[in-house]
Amino acid sequence: MGRALAAVACAAAAAYASPGLGAVGRLRYPGVARRLEGRGYAVALTFDDGPHPEGTPAVLDALREAGAPATFFLAGEQVAARPALAAEIVAAGHRVELHCFRHRNQLRLTPRQLIDDAERGRAAIELATSNWKRSQRKPVTLRSQGIHCAVFCA
């Protein structure tokens, strides 16, 4: 029993970590580009979970000094608490996208709760920035095409 449980735990850990391993290994995921043709070498700068009252202004300053664009995957709860900071990200020329409303363990939420969370986050970002591009990066890289389409395909 103990070995079987350990084997299941190892398999679950490998499945959980596999999206992150795709960036350094040979794993491929549908819709995830590994190369941008014709652009030479490039790095995409992304930031999750903000806007943060101290961290986001510091990151915006560093990006401005470097002349670098970035994408901010925002948490709607944080946007609702700091709408001016979310608007500042857009005013600085960066892209904002949806991360979530509340950063919770998505495995414990029902499909309806996931949809509600995404819709609330989207509404908070739209209200604060008027600049949401219909994309989402779920917390802990959880993906569900059904939930994605329920929120974004309408």
N, C-alpha and C positions, 0 to 999 in steps of 0.2 A: 504494500500500500504506500509506504513512504517513497519508494523509488518512482512509482507511477505518478504520485503527486509532484515530485521534483521534476519529472519529465514534462508534465503539463505546465508547471510554473516556468520552466525554461522555454518551452514553445510559446507561451503567452508573452514572455519578456522579449523574445526575438521578434514576434509579430508586432508588438508595441513599438520597438525600436526601429523597425525596418524602414519607415519613411526617412528618418534621419540618416540611415546608412546609405540610402540612395544617392546622397550628395557626394560620398567618398568612395562608394563601391560601384558595382556593375548593375545594381538593381534599377529597374526602369518603372516609372509610374505614368499612367495615361495623363496627358495634359501638362506634364512637367518638363519644361525645356531644359536640356543640359547644355546647349550651345545656342548662341544667337548668331546666325549666319551673317557674314559681312560686317561684323562689328568688332572684330579683333577680341582682345581680352576685355572683360567687363565684370564688375561686381555689383550686385544689387544690394543696397543698404535698406534693411527693414527693421522696424522697431514695433514691438507689441506692448499691449496692456495700458497704454497711456490715454490721455496726456497726464503726465506726472508733474506736480507743481515745481519741483526743482530739476528733475532730470530732463524733461522736455526742453525747457529754455536753454539748458547747457548744450544739449544735442543740436538744437537749432543754431546756436552760435557757432559750434564746431562745423556744422554743415555749411553755413554761410561763409566762414573763413576758407573752407576748402573748395567752395563753389560746387558742392556735390548735391545732387538730388537724392531723395529717399522716399520710401513709402512707409506710412505709419498705420499699423493695424490697431485701431482704437477700440477701447472698451466703452460701450455706451454709458455705463454708470459713471466712469471717469469724465466722459465728455459732458454729461449732464451737470456734474459738479464744477467743471471748468470749461464752459463753452467758448469763452474768449481765447483760451489757449489752443483749443482745437481749431478755431478760426485763424489763429496766428500761424499754425502749421500750413494751412492752405495759402494764406497771404504770402508766405515765404516761398511759395512755388512747389511745395511737396504734395504728394498724393496721399489721400486718406482713404482707408478701407475699413471694413468691419472686421473686428475680432470676435466680439461677443457683447452682450450687455453686462452681465455679471460673470466674472471669471470663476466658473464652478466646474466640478468634475462632471463632464458631459455624459459619461457612462451611466450616471445615476439619474439622468433626466429622461422623461418620456419624449416621444417624438413631438407631441404638442408643446411641451415645455421648451424643447429645442427651437421650434418654430417661433414661439412667443419671445424667447430670448433674442433670437436673431432679428425679429421685427422691431423689438424695442430698441436694440442697439442701432439698427439702421435708421430709425426715426430720430434718435438723439443726434446721430452724426449729420443727418440731413438738416435738422433744425439749426444746429450750431454752425455748419460749414457751407451748406447748399452745394456741396461738391463731393458726392459719393459716387463711385464708379461701378457699383454692382459686383463687388468681389468680396470674398471673405476668407480669412484664415482662421479656422476653428482653434480654440485652445487645445493644447496637447496633440495637435495635428490630427484630430479626429475628423473624418470626412464621411459624409453620407450624401450621395447624389439625390436621394429622395427629399431630404430636408433642404438641401441647397436649392433644388428646383422649386420646392414649395414656397420658398422665400424670394428667390431671385428671378424665376422664370415668368412670373405673373406680369 
